[in-house]
Amino acid sequence: MMKISPSILSCDYGKIAEELKDMELAGADYMHIDVMDGHFVPNLTLGAPVIKCIRKATDVPFDVHLMISDPLKYIDDFCDAGADIITFHTECDSPIGETIDKILSRGVKASLTVKPKTPVEDIFPYLDKLSMVLIMTVEPGFGGQSFMEDMMAKVSALRNEINARGLDCEIEVDGGINEKTIAIASAAGADVFVSGNALFSSADRKAAVEKFKAIAEENFCKNC
């Protein structure tokens, strides 16, 4: 099943509750929430208190991507705020295994990601405990960047590893996802797609979500 996770980085923050509800009605499967600390990446966004406030706006699972230096220190905060999935980076300063175990101890799904220049194989030792892996198709930190097609080799390698080990682990891609690039990403083996501008700028968001899912289903890698 292909899933769409609209990135609220592209929504109108002046009416964020309405934007979330609108994407829920459009058929979104997750809500992708980017958390940046201005240190791990050169930008600042919202934190756990804001997530807690907007949690009541929708029942759609919150897909929280922590682009922060020390995620272990804040896992309880984001779990308490209502995160359903927490993704953090292998390049962070926190111990990877301990951070995953902390997330799981709170009954939240754990996910790992790597920056574009980091080998996807860095994630393989932890796959047994993960519900999702995020492959960045842009440099993390800013919305509106162009899709990096060379990251599809990571998606394919990851899909092969997941299948070989018989794991139930989703592959998410984030960055420059639109009608053209979602076909490329799904063909490589991705099944969860983060999209910001392409969805939030659409005049008919429900039609856009449905079209994205149809394209992904049609192109999903035949050997997966």
C-alpha positions as MATLAB code, in Angstrom:
seq = 'MMKISPSILSCDYGKIAEELKDMELAGADYMHIDVMDGHFVPNLTLGAPVIKCIRKATDVPFDVHLMISDPLKYIDDFCDAGADIITFHTECDSPIGETIDKILSRGVKASLTVKPKTPVEDIFPYLDKLSMVLIMTVEPGFGGQSFMEDMMAKVSALRNEINARGLDCEIEVDGGINEKTIAIASAAGADVFVSGNALFSSADRKAAVEKFKAIAEENFCKNC';
ca = [
       0.000    0.000    0.000;
       1.425    3.345   -1.064;
       1.227    6.108    1.546;
       1.367    9.891    1.298;
       2.814   12.038    4.063;
       2.264   15.763    3.388;
       5.064   17.909    4.766;
       3.568   20.634    6.920;
       6.717   22.672    6.284;
       4.824   23.867    3.189;
       1.491   24.616    4.845;
       0.091   27.984    5.920;
       1.242   28.168    9.545;
      -1.343   30.868   10.211;
      -4.076   28.244    9.900;
      -2.176   25.039   10.553;
      -5.083   23.194   12.216;
      -7.268   23.784    9.167;
      -4.444   22.721    6.850;
      -4.001   19.445    8.728;
      -7.717   18.705    8.635;
      -7.827   19.496    4.943;
      -5.016   17.024    4.243;
      -6.774   14.409    6.360;
      -9.888   14.821    4.220;
      -7.699   14.647    1.120;
      -6.597   11.150    2.125;
      -3.182   11.694    3.706;
      -1.836    8.615    5.504;
       0.680   10.442    7.706;
       1.506   14.068    8.510;
       5.220   14.730    8.076;
       6.544   17.161   10.675;
      10.116   18.423   10.331;
      11.849   19.467   13.541;
      15.077   21.447   13.057;
      17.301   22.840   15.786;
      19.441   25.338   13.856;
      22.512   23.274   14.740;
      22.220   19.867   13.091;
      20.780   21.677   10.071;
      20.951   25.435    9.364;
      17.293   26.197    9.990;
      14.748   26.380   12.803;
      11.195   25.058   12.810;
       8.660   24.041   15.417;
       9.173   21.885   18.499;
       7.299   19.544   20.807;
       4.982   22.206   22.349;
       3.597   23.110   18.907;
       3.164   19.455   17.969;
       1.226   18.917   21.192;
      -1.072   21.827   20.315;
      -1.809   20.645   16.771;
      -2.195   16.981   17.727;
      -5.899   17.492   18.426;
      -6.483   18.874   14.917;
      -6.345   15.437   13.239;
      -6.254   11.720   13.951;
      -3.791   11.060   11.109;
      -0.504    9.626   12.489;
       2.260   12.162   13.060;
       5.450   11.273   11.173;
       8.039   13.342   13.060;
      11.487   13.844   11.523;
      14.033   15.047   14.079;
      16.842   16.973   12.415;
      18.464   17.703   15.754;
      21.874   17.002   17.264;
      20.816   15.133   20.419;
      17.472   13.408   19.780;
      17.725   11.052   22.779;
      17.408   14.029   25.099;
      14.020   14.943   23.612;
      12.357   11.601   22.834;
      10.018   11.800   25.830;
       8.970   15.323   24.833;
       7.985   14.285   21.323;
       6.278   11.105   22.475;
       4.287   13.098   25.028;
       3.407   15.602   22.292;
       1.756   12.884   20.194;
       4.343   11.574   17.732;
       3.398    8.210   16.222;
       6.636    7.692   14.280;
       9.950    9.296   15.179;
      12.759    9.461   12.628;
      16.244   10.579   13.595;
      19.631   10.673   11.857;
      22.497    8.226   12.141;
      24.780   11.288   11.997;
      23.413   12.702   15.275;
      25.342   12.824   18.571;
      23.045   10.416   20.450;
      23.792    6.669   20.673;
      21.730    5.089   17.883;
      20.697    1.865   19.587;
      19.793    3.553   22.856;
      17.721    6.176   21.070;
      15.796    3.524   19.119;
      15.139    1.576   22.312;
      13.892    4.729   24.030;
      11.426    5.401   21.215;
      10.160    1.824   21.274;
       9.832    1.855   25.067;
       7.277    4.636   24.654;
       5.156    2.610   22.252;
       6.142    4.791   19.300;
       7.477    3.492   15.981;
      11.171    4.077   15.328;
      12.690    5.200   12.045;
      16.212    6.094   10.926;
      17.516    8.292    8.149;
      20.807    9.353    6.616;
      21.918   12.496    4.844;
      22.591   12.169    1.091;
      26.343   11.701    1.523;
      26.006    8.981    4.193;
      25.870    5.320    3.066;
      22.486    3.665    3.589;
      24.351    0.618    4.901;
      24.888    2.557    8.150;
      21.221    1.797    8.902;
      21.355   -1.959    8.219;
      22.488   -3.024   11.726;
      19.324   -1.485   13.194;
      16.735   -2.616   10.636;
      15.225   -5.333   12.826;
      13.907   -2.688   15.227;
      12.690   -0.155   12.663;
       9.204    0.355   11.240;
      10.443    2.784    8.604;
      13.596    4.143    6.996;
      13.666    7.606    5.453;
      15.861    8.226    2.421;
      16.486   11.926    1.942;
      16.257   12.977   -1.702;
      17.434   16.499   -0.872;
      19.889   17.914    1.641;
      17.934   18.194    4.917;
      17.066   21.598    6.303;
      15.003   23.437    3.707;
      11.862   22.808    1.678;
      11.460   23.340   -2.072;
      14.701   21.665   -3.215;
      15.155   19.597   -6.364;
      14.898   15.802   -6.275;
      18.242   13.958   -6.195;
      17.684   10.958   -8.456;
      21.047    9.431   -7.572;
      19.595    8.632   -4.132;
      17.491    5.903   -5.765;
      20.431    3.520   -5.520;
      20.029    3.777   -1.737;
      16.305    3.036   -1.992;
      16.953   -0.053   -4.120;
      19.701   -1.326   -1.837;
      17.501   -0.825    1.182;
      14.509   -2.546   -0.446;
      16.680   -5.526   -1.345;
      17.970   -5.780    2.218;
      14.488   -5.524    3.750;
      13.130   -8.173    1.402;
      16.082  -10.507    1.902;
      15.564  -10.388    5.664;
      11.772  -10.631    5.449;
      11.225   -7.451    7.431;
       8.096   -5.321    7.680;
       9.710   -1.923    7.193;
       8.465    0.961    5.073;
      10.780    3.056    2.907;
       9.985    6.749    2.905;
      11.447    9.352    0.554;
      11.492   13.067    1.245;
      12.492   15.913   -1.037;
      11.249   17.183   -4.384;
       8.422   14.641   -4.644;
       5.923   15.423   -7.416;
       4.054   13.474  -10.121;
       7.270   12.769  -12.049;
       9.605   11.936   -9.190;
       7.136    9.787   -7.249;
       7.173    7.385  -10.202;
      10.972    7.212  -10.054;
      11.023    6.693   -6.286;
       8.323    4.011   -6.257;
      10.058    2.150   -9.087;
      13.157    1.994   -6.888;
      11.157    0.499   -4.008;
       9.841    3.379   -1.883;
       6.301    3.109   -0.516;
       5.879    6.257    1.623;
       6.199    9.658   -0.009;
       6.694   13.014    1.674;
       5.522   15.934   -0.411;
       5.160   19.573    0.513;
       4.820   22.189   -2.202;
       3.284   19.845   -4.776;
       0.413   18.971   -2.429;
      -0.185   22.153   -0.464;
      -0.149   24.316   -3.607;
      -2.654   22.078   -5.376;
      -6.095   23.518   -6.097;
      -7.609   20.070   -5.459;
      -5.599   18.360   -2.741;
      -7.746   15.232   -2.645;
      -7.260   14.705   -6.374;
      -3.526   15.328   -5.966;
      -3.181   12.750   -3.173;
      -5.190   10.191   -5.156;
      -3.085   10.786   -8.260;
       0.167   10.445   -6.317;
      -0.979    7.121   -4.872;
      -2.091    5.842   -8.274;
       1.233    6.746   -9.890;
       3.155    5.114   -7.058;
       1.084    1.932   -7.253;
       1.510    1.730  -11.002;
       5.284    2.152  -10.874;
       6.190    0.268   -7.682;
       9.183   -1.966   -8.344;
       8.063   -5.214   -9.917;
      10.571   -7.321   -7.976;
       9.527   -6.010   -4.547;
];
